[in-house]
Amino acid sequence: MVTLPRVLVAAPASGHGKTTVATGLMAALAARGHVVSGHKVGPDYIDPGYHALATGRPGRNLDPHLTDPALMVPLLLHGAQGADVAVVEGVMGLFDGQIGGDGFASSAHVATLTRTPVVLVVDVSHASRSVGAVVHGMATFEPGVTVAGVILNKAGSPRHAAEARAAVERTGVPVLGVLQRDHGVSAPSRHLGLVPAEERDEAAGSLDRLAAQVAEHVDLDAVLEIARSAAPLDEPAWDPADHVRPAGPDAPVVAVAAGRAFTFRYAETTELLEAAGCTVVPFDPARDRHLPAGTRGLYLGGGFPEVHAAALSANTSLRADLRQAVLDGVPTVAECAGLLYLCRTVDGHPMIGALDADAVMTPRLTLSYRTPRLGTDQLLGPAGTTATAHEFHRTTVTPVHGDRPAWSLDAGDVGFAGPTLSASYLHLHWAGHPHLAQSFADAVHGSTATARPAAPVAATSSPVTGSTTLADPLRHHGDVEATEGLLDLAVNVSRLPRPEWLEQALRDGTAASTAYPDASAAHAAVARRHGRDADEVLVTAGAAEAFFLLARARHWRRPVVVHPQFTEPDVALRAAGHRPAHVLCHAEDDFALDPALVPDDADLVVVGNPTNPTGRLHPAATLRALCRPGRVVVVDEAFMDHVPGERQTLTAHRLPGLVVVRSLTKLWSMPGVRAGYVVGDPAVVADLRAQQPPWSVGTAALHAVVATSGPQALAESDHRARLSVRHRKVLVDGLAELGVEVVPSEAPFVLARLGSGGHARLRAAGVAVRRADTFPGLDDTWARLAVREPAATRHLLTTLGVEAAWS
């Protein structure tokens, strides 16, 4: 008999916060000095990554379908060896399992098999007293399942939390704690679910905050008391040595794909291979230039190669080694991501090319348990051998199988196989099918093929160095970079289609253009949007007109422009006969602004926020510190609507001399419709208005200003801003994988140090980026890269990676 304190963290449905709470419990208990073992019900690979981060031990899976119901306790005890408490995270809703399986493989099924008490996590953000009814139903729905405690998640006010707590306690189930809303400790989504812990650089910090919150708001002693109430277990722990035998006297190397692109594999898989006499050596396909020395077997598991396609494609030497190894007959198992990696291309990015197939992303998610049969005699065994598996992907491979399919399903044959190959979308848990591990290990031991470096191939891109000299660098704009036939990453205008309501506003404005423009409705709309008075607003023909009005509004004695930034203020001031001074921000400070650097006698200061081209978002307090009697401070917020929540905006701040310039060009995809506005000190706005020609803003643009100032537009603006953040992360992460220096950005672009001539080399390779040496304070080692949809970004990253590989 084995006594293992344990709890299973479940919920009424997905989305209630199981992962957050379960991981938080693991981290909080570990911080108390407990040795915690983390487990996950179901086939999920991602959550165990968070569990491993929280516990310092491998995350484990408990899945009756993938292995066997009889293995639940042995696998639990195996994973928990040396631990004094186990925390098991459930899957979906407590009673949700295989469709048509009457709860088979559900959290409740695993709780019953392992005789584990359940702690229920309930999202109370949209209910209060009704939570009691939910808990009552969960606690009484199925005999044999013990709901021993409840943690209320995402509570609002203390009054709301008290109402929900009282309702639950009426059921007789104790409330163990209440967690408030805290988006800082939630895990972000990826197209297949959560982002792997390996891909969250901030994960450790989030975990510390989460552990502290759980320790403060959850009764850990009560949780441990529930865990210690779990019945003793009398089954033996699973041992890989009981299921496979050493396949030979030596210890051949099996290279296992790892790193950010290949995070999905079960811990028992490598344990079985080691028990079968193999030496498991991980390698990172995005970074390692060659396979581990002496590689005689390859295991390419799951992950996100489509997300990291650029880095994988750029690693040409490793791709060549892998292709040669597969063609030479090195035994190779590839599951899902591994299958994609073996294809010729993924979303157009070159991959290994060992399979005559191509992969593309699709909007459709394939998610299902499978019961396949080996389709032919192959690496993993004879034809007809049955197994259990699961699929989890948004890509498709064409063709779906080769002449020798790996597996047969009821719906048809899938995958690619041969005497030394098994590649398909199917994920298998080898603890449930150890004969597959044995077959692979036997092949590795018996093979005479060893991976060897492939012969180098010629570079496919030719370097171009240097940049042309411009007659007037301050008048250079990104639109001249994006000539036909180039991938446009130079122009900072959204490529999203304009909303239909905006298209209608533009049509209405064009129809109304038979009369002279009347800007009164547009001024009123902007004033409402920012809570300003009408005399504090001036609608302009884009931000560019605002700067030219500003340059002529007063006789500036000492105008100052903070650089690097948009050069139009310099152009406007020089055209008006002024000689603006520059205050430079520096890369070593991430282009932060020190207000003390601005001369005391400056009567005009122009600064961008977020700044073009650095993407720097200056704190509002820093910019307010620039204001003083007799000085006008102009903050160019042309890209502030790309910042979720418009953090640090100064549009609502009423300070003498402060004005803010906004543009509608970028976010709303209408560079040909010159529309923008100024809000701020009414005295300065009046001086600008006095310089503005009559009817300078056309009727169509005025209609656009009204349309983009309403509630519908604000909701769409926030959506677009958040989408931009996600797309920017793809670009920044990809550049980091390639070792490219990037300035932290809050804008729809990033400033990257590509090296001298990088802009010109990309142009020669078909990619247009904004050269940065025309901005004061920057040289030609820098370039500004527009944030685009991931497919365009990955094309850029692939181009950069290939260049780096052959430079």
C-alpha angles and dihedrals in degrees: 000000000000124000110211118169106220146157133193115220110213139159140204090253143344116293098041093109105265094148094046094048097039092049090044091052091050092049094044093049091046090051087056089059100262121138101234128195116205123209137175129208111227136017097302116138099182103061093052087059089062090044091054090050090051098045105028088233131098114278112239135206129223111197122157092196098050094044120007134286088241090060097058096091096038092050091045091052092045093054093043097051108136093012125117095205135023125207116197119196114212130221129242112324119350094257099032114115138135111347107256091010098105092240097320111164092011125136088255090053092053092044089054095046092049095036090233124160116236128234107199120214112205126189105221097178092109101032142037120177092018088067087077091060091050092051092045090054093047093048095049103032100092128023113232095037112104116203097196101172146359133225114199112217134198095014119177121204124003088251091055092048092049092052092051092044093052091049092052094045089056087067091059093246111122122236107232097190149328123239121198125219109284116162089183091078100041120107116244122238129250125191091268097039130282125012112256115253089239089064097050109084088182093049096103092053092047089049092053090052091046093049090050092050093048092047090051100043105029124067098238092182089058090048090052091048089055090046091052091051090067113116120254116263122228102188119101120251116260113258121191090212089065091061107040135032130216105274096209145350096267128065107234119198118253108194110215119199111238138151127088095317097050110042100136120096135109117251090228090061095068091037090058092048091051091048087052090058102264128132109229114212120178121216133185112232090198095055115015111089095204140022120264112280114271096015110177099164137035129209113185108182134180133301140105110307090153089061093047095035094123095056092042092049092047092056092083097162094056092043089054092048092050094047090051091048094052093045090047090057102255102163107257133187116189124182123190102305088033089054091053091048091055092053125095093249143001112207087339095309114125113249133176096302096211090127125055092232140097131216131210136179117251133187091240122093118215108204121159147122113249137196103203134176125217103262097210141359102289148140095300097047147292124326115276096032106143128219142162121246146153137228125216119166147110097210132087128211123214117237097027092212142008132232088285107041118208097220141012120221131179087258094051145279122321139182137016127279146169141150090294101024142068116169128163145123091263120111115207130192102219093201085074092045108030091163087073090056090046092051091050093046091049090053092049092050093045097046122101092194116105125184112255134181111274121233112270118257127215120268114261097206129061120219120242117193135196133024130251118255115245123217093221111016093182090064094052114114133185094244091073089057095058101075122166116288096028128106101249113230092139104077118073096214121118115251092206113116115258113257115258092244089058092047088052091050090053091048090050090048092052091049090051093050092099086089130054113272118271111201098185095099091048092050091050092049093051091046090054092046093056101029093246134135120255092250089059093061134074122177112215140186091262128306091293092068090049091058093049090049089049093051091057099036096087141006097260114205099189114010116184129195119197110225153246088043144110107317099215093094089057092049092049094047093048091048088055091053099260126130105215120205121223130229109197127213115203137227094231087064093044085252093292116168123239107200089204089070091066110094113252092232095054107125094185126038122181120192134164124230114215084016124229117252103009098051089223114159107206118208113256089234091058092053093044087055088066091065119098138146113295095016130107115210116197117195114195105213096172089136101034091103087066089063112088108243089005090258114198094017115153097200092108096045116104107203127148110263096009119127131167125210118209131186129202093193103089107041096039097047097237111119090152091058104071104214132150141117147213125230126184147069105024092219092058092042089053090054090051092048090053090059096047117103116234115273094004091151115063124230094250090054091048091053088050090052091054093046095049093049098062131093093261090055093047091055091048091046092055090048092052092047093053091046088053090053091054093047091047090055090057089054096044094046091048093050090049090054088054091049094246116153111238130186112231104258138197093181136084089264139047132218110229132183102229095165131253111325093008092132092054094045091053090049090054088052092053101264123116117207129166113266109229103201090089090068113085109250097029133089134202093277086078131071133178114232120198117226109245138168112298095257092059091043092053090051088055092047092049090051091050092046094051090049091050092048092057101035 
